[in-house]
Amino acid sequence: MSPSRMTVVLTLCISLLLLVQGPTGLAAPDVFAGVVCFMQTSPAIYAAAAVRVAVGIVLLQAASTSRLPIFLRILGGVLTLFVGRQFAEVILAWWSSHGSALVRLFAAISLGLGLVTAYAVAPKPRNA
């Protein structure tokens, strides 16, 4: 498998993760918030950081051959640079003070990001 094809497959896996997060958070916001809270514990936070950096790199790599390169560059850069422990603590505080409606909003955003990410790297239709 070529490196560019592997990047597309990895990016589709990332979009699948986002697509799973969305309905989970919409249907069970307490589970969604619990996972985010768990990811802030000592061993999990290091794994989450490594995954976040890897996801950012894959998205940045996929951008050059995608339908939406600017979207993937922004998403990959934001994930890599700005989403971290402090961001998660702020989000968890918002969620605890505003309830499940805000958790569901973030889950819906995750679902939307997953859909757009999948579209960005999906093969372009061939002209007949």
PyMOL commands that place a pseudoatom at each C-alpha (Angstrom):
pseudoatom trace, name=CA, resn=MET, resi=1, chain=A, elem=C, hetatm=0, pos=[0.000, 0.000, 0.000]
pseudoatom trace, name=CA, resn=SER, resi=2, chain=A, elem=C, hetatm=0, pos=[1.390, 3.384, -0.989]
pseudoatom trace, name=CA, resn=PRO, resi=3, chain=A, elem=C, hetatm=0, pos=[2.064, 6.000, 1.706]
pseudoatom trace, name=CA, resn=SER, resi=4, chain=A, elem=C, hetatm=0, pos=[-0.631, 8.315, 0.313]
pseudoatom trace, name=CA, resn=ARG, resi=5, chain=A, elem=C, hetatm=0, pos=[-3.184, 5.472, 0.351]
pseudoatom trace, name=CA, resn=MET, resi=6, chain=A, elem=C, hetatm=0, pos=[-2.204, 4.626, 3.934]
pseudoatom trace, name=CA, resn=THR, resi=7, chain=A, elem=C, hetatm=0, pos=[-2.747, 8.265, 4.904]
pseudoatom trace, name=CA, resn=VAL, resi=8, chain=A, elem=C, hetatm=0, pos=[-6.247, 8.174, 3.396]
pseudoatom trace, name=CA, resn=VAL, resi=9, chain=A, elem=C, hetatm=0, pos=[-7.073, 4.959, 5.269]
pseudoatom trace, name=CA, resn=LEU, resi=10, chain=A, elem=C, hetatm=0, pos=[-5.795, 6.427, 8.542]
pseudoatom trace, name=CA, resn=THR, resi=11, chain=A, elem=C, hetatm=0, pos=[-7.770, 9.613, 7.956]
pseudoatom trace, name=CA, resn=LEU, resi=12, chain=A, elem=C, hetatm=0, pos=[-10.916, 7.571, 7.316]
pseudoatom trace, name=CA, resn=CYS, resi=13, chain=A, elem=C, hetatm=0, pos=[-10.258, 5.777, 10.627]
pseudoatom trace, name=CA, resn=ILE, resi=14, chain=A, elem=C, hetatm=0, pos=[-10.036, 9.163, 12.337]
pseudoatom trace, name=CA, resn=SER, resi=15, chain=A, elem=C, hetatm=0, pos=[-13.326, 10.212, 10.757]
pseudoatom trace, name=CA, resn=LEU, resi=16, chain=A, elem=C, hetatm=0, pos=[-14.870, 6.932, 11.930]
pseudoatom trace, name=CA, resn=LEU, resi=17, chain=A, elem=C, hetatm=0, pos=[-13.745, 7.692, 15.488]
pseudoatom trace, name=CA, resn=LEU, resi=18, chain=A, elem=C, hetatm=0, pos=[-15.392, 11.117, 15.266]
pseudoatom trace, name=CA, resn=LEU, resi=19, chain=A, elem=C, hetatm=0, pos=[-18.504, 9.552, 13.765]
pseudoatom trace, name=CA, resn=VAL, resi=20, chain=A, elem=C, hetatm=0, pos=[-18.748, 7.103, 16.674]
pseudoatom trace, name=CA, resn=GLN, resi=21, chain=A, elem=C, hetatm=0, pos=[-18.210, 9.841, 19.262]
pseudoatom trace, name=CA, resn=GLY, resi=22, chain=A, elem=C, hetatm=0, pos=[-21.052, 11.924, 17.860]
pseudoatom trace, name=CA, resn=PRO, resi=23, chain=A, elem=C, hetatm=0, pos=[-23.992, 9.516, 18.262]
pseudoatom trace, name=CA, resn=THR, resi=24, chain=A, elem=C, hetatm=0, pos=[-22.555, 8.230, 21.540]
pseudoatom trace, name=CA, resn=GLY, resi=25, chain=A, elem=C, hetatm=0, pos=[-22.523, 11.738, 22.984]
pseudoatom trace, name=CA, resn=LEU, resi=26, chain=A, elem=C, hetatm=0, pos=[-25.965, 12.512, 21.598]
pseudoatom trace, name=CA, resn=ALA, resi=27, chain=A, elem=C, hetatm=0, pos=[-27.512, 9.314, 22.989]
pseudoatom trace, name=CA, resn=ALA, resi=28, chain=A, elem=C, hetatm=0, pos=[-25.510, 9.044, 26.226]
pseudoatom trace, name=CA, resn=PRO, resi=29, chain=A, elem=C, hetatm=0, pos=[-23.963, 12.392, 27.187]
pseudoatom trace, name=CA, resn=ASP, resi=30, chain=A, elem=C, hetatm=0, pos=[-22.903, 11.057, 30.596]
pseudoatom trace, name=CA, resn=VAL, resi=31, chain=A, elem=C, hetatm=0, pos=[-20.858, 8.303, 28.927]
pseudoatom trace, name=CA, resn=PHE, resi=32, chain=A, elem=C, hetatm=0, pos=[-19.291, 10.826, 26.534]
pseudoatom trace, name=CA, resn=ALA, resi=33, chain=A, elem=C, hetatm=0, pos=[-18.369, 13.178, 29.417]
pseudoatom trace, name=CA, resn=GLY, resi=34, chain=A, elem=C, hetatm=0, pos=[-17.122, 10.226, 31.480]
pseudoatom trace, name=CA, resn=VAL, resi=35, chain=A, elem=C, hetatm=0, pos=[-14.718, 9.160, 28.720]
pseudoatom trace, name=CA, resn=VAL, resi=36, chain=A, elem=C, hetatm=0, pos=[-13.376, 12.706, 28.407]
pseudoatom trace, name=CA, resn=CYS, resi=37, chain=A, elem=C, hetatm=0, pos=[-12.977, 12.852, 32.194]
pseudoatom trace, name=CA, resn=PHE, resi=38, chain=A, elem=C, hetatm=0, pos=[-11.220, 9.459, 32.252]
pseudoatom trace, name=CA, resn=MET, resi=39, chain=A, elem=C, hetatm=0, pos=[-8.799, 10.630, 29.559]
pseudoatom trace, name=CA, resn=GLN, resi=40, chain=A, elem=C, hetatm=0, pos=[-7.574, 13.272, 32.026]
pseudoatom trace, name=CA, resn=THR, resi=41, chain=A, elem=C, hetatm=0, pos=[-6.270, 10.669, 34.491]
pseudoatom trace, name=CA, resn=SER, resi=42, chain=A, elem=C, hetatm=0, pos=[-2.557, 10.068, 34.772]
pseudoatom trace, name=CA, resn=PRO, resi=43, chain=A, elem=C, hetatm=0, pos=[-1.832, 7.129, 32.466]
pseudoatom trace, name=CA, resn=ALA, resi=44, chain=A, elem=C, hetatm=0, pos=[-4.589, 7.902, 29.958]
pseudoatom trace, name=CA, resn=ILE, resi=45, chain=A, elem=C, hetatm=0, pos=[-3.578, 11.516, 29.433]
pseudoatom trace, name=CA, resn=TYR, resi=46, chain=A, elem=C, hetatm=0, pos=[-0.226, 10.470, 27.962]
pseudoatom trace, name=CA, resn=ALA, resi=47, chain=A, elem=C, hetatm=0, pos=[-1.903, 8.068, 25.560]
pseudoatom trace, name=CA, resn=ALA, resi=48, chain=A, elem=C, hetatm=0, pos=[-4.416, 10.770, 24.624]
pseudoatom trace, name=CA, resn=ALA, resi=49, chain=A, elem=C, hetatm=0, pos=[-1.597, 13.231, 23.940]
pseudoatom trace, name=CA, resn=ALA, resi=50, chain=A, elem=C, hetatm=0, pos=[0.211, 10.735, 21.723]
pseudoatom trace, name=CA, resn=VAL, resi=51, chain=A, elem=C, hetatm=0, pos=[-2.987, 9.937, 19.824]
pseudoatom trace, name=CA, resn=ARG, resi=52, chain=A, elem=C, hetatm=0, pos=[-3.781, 13.655, 19.445]
pseudoatom trace, name=CA, resn=VAL, resi=53, chain=A, elem=C, hetatm=0, pos=[-0.348, 14.367, 17.948]
pseudoatom trace, name=CA, resn=ALA, resi=54, chain=A, elem=C, hetatm=0, pos=[-0.572, 11.331, 15.648]
pseudoatom trace, name=CA, resn=VAL, resi=55, chain=A, elem=C, hetatm=0, pos=[-4.050, 12.370, 14.480]
pseudoatom trace, name=CA, resn=GLY, resi=56, chain=A, elem=C, hetatm=0, pos=[-2.800, 15.893, 13.821]
pseudoatom trace, name=CA, resn=ILE, resi=57, chain=A, elem=C, hetatm=0, pos=[0.115, 14.605, 11.757]
pseudoatom trace, name=CA, resn=VAL, resi=58, chain=A, elem=C, hetatm=0, pos=[-2.120, 12.267, 9.727]
pseudoatom trace, name=CA, resn=LEU, resi=59, chain=A, elem=C, hetatm=0, pos=[-4.604, 15.060, 9.001]
pseudoatom trace, name=CA, resn=LEU, resi=60, chain=A, elem=C, hetatm=0, pos=[-1.814, 17.421, 7.962]
pseudoatom trace, name=CA, resn=GLN, resi=61, chain=A, elem=C, hetatm=0, pos=[-0.362, 14.714, 5.686]
pseudoatom trace, name=CA, resn=ALA, resi=62, chain=A, elem=C, hetatm=0, pos=[-3.754, 13.970, 4.145]
pseudoatom trace, name=CA, resn=ALA, resi=63, chain=A, elem=C, hetatm=0, pos=[-4.466, 17.629, 3.410]
pseudoatom trace, name=CA, resn=SER, resi=64, chain=A, elem=C, hetatm=0, pos=[-2.321, 17.899, 0.294]
pseudoatom trace, name=CA, resn=THR, resi=65, chain=A, elem=C, hetatm=0, pos=[-4.324, 15.298, -1.674]
pseudoatom trace, name=CA, resn=SER, resi=66, chain=A, elem=C, hetatm=0, pos=[-7.759, 15.945, -0.188]
pseudoatom trace, name=CA, resn=ARG, resi=67, chain=A, elem=C, hetatm=0, pos=[-10.857, 17.728, -1.429]
pseudoatom trace, name=CA, resn=LEU, resi=68, chain=A, elem=C, hetatm=0, pos=[-10.671, 20.152, 1.508]
pseudoatom trace, name=CA, resn=PRO, resi=69, chain=A, elem=C, hetatm=0, pos=[-6.984, 20.816, 2.231]
pseudoatom trace, name=CA, resn=ILE, resi=70, chain=A, elem=C, hetatm=0, pos=[-7.558, 23.979, 4.256]
pseudoatom trace, name=CA, resn=PHE, resi=71, chain=A, elem=C, hetatm=0, pos=[-10.099, 22.215, 6.491]
pseudoatom trace, name=CA, resn=LEU, resi=72, chain=A, elem=C, hetatm=0, pos=[-7.734, 19.314, 7.195]
pseudoatom trace, name=CA, resn=ARG, resi=73, chain=A, elem=C, hetatm=0, pos=[-4.787, 21.634, 7.832]
pseudoatom trace, name=CA, resn=ILE, resi=74, chain=A, elem=C, hetatm=0, pos=[-6.800, 23.700, 10.291]
pseudoatom trace, name=CA, resn=LEU, resi=75, chain=A, elem=C, hetatm=0, pos=[-8.284, 20.640, 12.019]
pseudoatom trace, name=CA, resn=GLY, resi=76, chain=A, elem=C, hetatm=0, pos=[-4.895, 18.898, 12.197]
pseudoatom trace, name=CA, resn=GLY, resi=77, chain=A, elem=C, hetatm=0, pos=[-3.169, 22.028, 13.479]
pseudoatom trace, name=CA, resn=VAL, resi=78, chain=A, elem=C, hetatm=0, pos=[-5.838, 22.795, 16.059]
pseudoatom trace, name=CA, resn=LEU, resi=79, chain=A, elem=C, hetatm=0, pos=[-5.786, 19.220, 17.366]
pseudoatom trace, name=CA, resn=THR, resi=80, chain=A, elem=C, hetatm=0, pos=[-2.033, 19.168, 17.589]
pseudoatom trace, name=CA, resn=LEU, resi=81, chain=A, elem=C, hetatm=0, pos=[-1.444, 22.615, 19.017]
pseudoatom trace, name=CA, resn=PHE, resi=82, chain=A, elem=C, hetatm=0, pos=[-4.447, 23.730, 21.029]
pseudoatom trace, name=CA, resn=VAL, resi=83, chain=A, elem=C, hetatm=0, pos=[-6.483, 20.780, 22.266]
pseudoatom trace, name=CA, resn=GLY, resi=84, chain=A, elem=C, hetatm=0, pos=[-4.918, 19.468, 25.426]
pseudoatom trace, name=CA, resn=ARG, resi=85, chain=A, elem=C, hetatm=0, pos=[-5.378, 19.098, 29.154]
pseudoatom trace, name=CA, resn=GLN, resi=86, chain=A, elem=C, hetatm=0, pos=[-6.219, 22.738, 29.873]
pseudoatom trace, name=CA, resn=PHE, resi=87, chain=A, elem=C, hetatm=0, pos=[-8.765, 22.790, 27.047]
pseudoatom trace, name=CA, resn=ALA, resi=88, chain=A, elem=C, hetatm=0, pos=[-10.347, 19.578, 28.345]
pseudoatom trace, name=CA, resn=GLU, resi=89, chain=A, elem=C, hetatm=0, pos=[-10.562, 20.991, 31.881]
pseudoatom trace, name=CA, resn=VAL, resi=90, chain=A, elem=C, hetatm=0, pos=[-12.360, 24.083, 30.582]
pseudoatom trace, name=CA, resn=ILE, resi=91, chain=A, elem=C, hetatm=0, pos=[-14.750, 21.943, 28.546]
pseudoatom trace, name=CA, resn=LEU, resi=92, chain=A, elem=C, hetatm=0, pos=[-15.473, 19.644, 31.493]
pseudoatom trace, name=CA, resn=ALA, resi=93, chain=A, elem=C, hetatm=0, pos=[-16.199, 22.677, 33.687]
pseudoatom trace, name=CA, resn=TRP, resi=94, chain=A, elem=C, hetatm=0, pos=[-18.607, 24.038, 31.052]
pseudoatom trace, name=CA, resn=TRP, resi=95, chain=A, elem=C, hetatm=0, pos=[-20.306, 20.675, 30.773]
pseudoatom trace, name=CA, resn=SER, resi=96, chain=A, elem=C, hetatm=0, pos=[-20.754, 20.332, 34.521]
pseudoatom trace, name=CA, resn=SER, resi=97, chain=A, elem=C, hetatm=0, pos=[-22.241, 23.825, 34.827]
pseudoatom trace, name=CA, resn=HIS, resi=98, chain=A, elem=C, hetatm=0, pos=[-24.487, 23.704, 31.723]
pseudoatom trace, name=CA, resn=GLY, resi=99, chain=A, elem=C, hetatm=0, pos=[-25.630, 20.088, 31.696]
pseudoatom trace, name=CA, resn=SER, resi=100, chain=A, elem=C, hetatm=0, pos=[-26.163, 17.504, 29.009]
pseudoatom trace, name=CA, resn=ALA, resi=101, chain=A, elem=C, hetatm=0, pos=[-27.343, 19.951, 26.328]
pseudoatom trace, name=CA, resn=LEU, resi=102, chain=A, elem=C, hetatm=0, pos=[-23.827, 21.358, 25.986]
pseudoatom trace, name=CA, resn=VAL, resi=103, chain=A, elem=C, hetatm=0, pos=[-22.331, 17.853, 25.946]
pseudoatom trace, name=CA, resn=ARG, resi=104, chain=A, elem=C, hetatm=0, pos=[-24.725, 16.982, 23.135]
pseudoatom trace, name=CA, resn=LEU, resi=105, chain=A, elem=C, hetatm=0, pos=[-23.674, 20.107, 21.241]
pseudoatom trace, name=CA, resn=PHE, resi=106, chain=A, elem=C, hetatm=0, pos=[-20.027, 19.003, 21.368]
pseudoatom trace, name=CA, resn=ALA, resi=107, chain=A, elem=C, hetatm=0, pos=[-21.067, 15.504, 20.289]
pseudoatom trace, name=CA, resn=ALA, resi=108, chain=A, elem=C, hetatm=0, pos=[-22.954, 16.975, 17.332]
pseudoatom trace, name=CA, resn=ILE, resi=109, chain=A, elem=C, hetatm=0, pos=[-19.860, 18.978, 16.402]
pseudoatom trace, name=CA, resn=SER, resi=110, chain=A, elem=C, hetatm=0, pos=[-17.815, 15.772, 16.561]
pseudoatom trace, name=CA, resn=LEU, resi=111, chain=A, elem=C, hetatm=0, pos=[-20.320, 14.078, 14.263]
pseudoatom trace, name=CA, resn=GLY, resi=112, chain=A, elem=C, hetatm=0, pos=[-20.113, 16.980, 11.817]
pseudoatom trace, name=CA, resn=LEU, resi=113, chain=A, elem=C, hetatm=0, pos=[-16.309, 16.982, 11.867]
pseudoatom trace, name=CA, resn=GLY, resi=114, chain=A, elem=C, hetatm=0, pos=[-16.321, 13.237, 11.183]
pseudoatom trace, name=CA, resn=LEU, resi=115, chain=A, elem=C, hetatm=0, pos=[-18.622, 13.658, 8.190]
pseudoatom trace, name=CA, resn=VAL, resi=116, chain=A, elem=C, hetatm=0, pos=[-16.594, 16.513, 6.697]
pseudoatom trace, name=CA, resn=THR, resi=117, chain=A, elem=C, hetatm=0, pos=[-13.304, 14.668, 7.315]
pseudoatom trace, name=CA, resn=ALA, resi=118, chain=A, elem=C, hetatm=0, pos=[-14.615, 11.543, 5.557]
pseudoatom trace, name=CA, resn=TYR, resi=119, chain=A, elem=C, hetatm=0, pos=[-15.818, 13.660, 2.628]
pseudoatom trace, name=CA, resn=ALA, resi=120, chain=A, elem=C, hetatm=0, pos=[-12.464, 15.448, 2.441]
pseudoatom trace, name=CA, resn=VAL, resi=121, chain=A, elem=C, hetatm=0, pos=[-10.505, 12.255, 1.792]
pseudoatom trace, name=CA, resn=ALA, resi=122, chain=A, elem=C, hetatm=0, pos=[-13.128, 10.192, -0.026]
pseudoatom trace, name=CA, resn=PRO, resi=123, chain=A, elem=C, hetatm=0, pos=[-12.165, 9.372, -3.594]
pseudoatom trace, name=CA, resn=LYS, resi=124, chain=A, elem=C, hetatm=0, pos=[-13.390, 11.887, -6.119]
pseudoatom trace, name=CA, resn=PRO, resi=125, chain=A, elem=C, hetatm=0, pos=[-16.006, 10.494, -8.500]
pseudoatom trace, name=CA, resn=ARG, resi=126, chain=A, elem=C, hetatm=0, pos=[-14.708, 9.650, -11.933]
pseudoatom trace, name=CA, resn=ASN, resi=127, chain=A, elem=C, hetatm=0, pos=[-16.225, 11.442, -14.872]
pseudoatom trace, name=CA, resn=ALA, resi=128, chain=A, elem=C, hetatm=0, pos=[-17.859, 9.028, -17.267]
for i in range(1, 128): cmd.bond("trace and resi %d" % i, "trace and resi %d" % (i + 1))
show_as sticks, trace
zoom trace
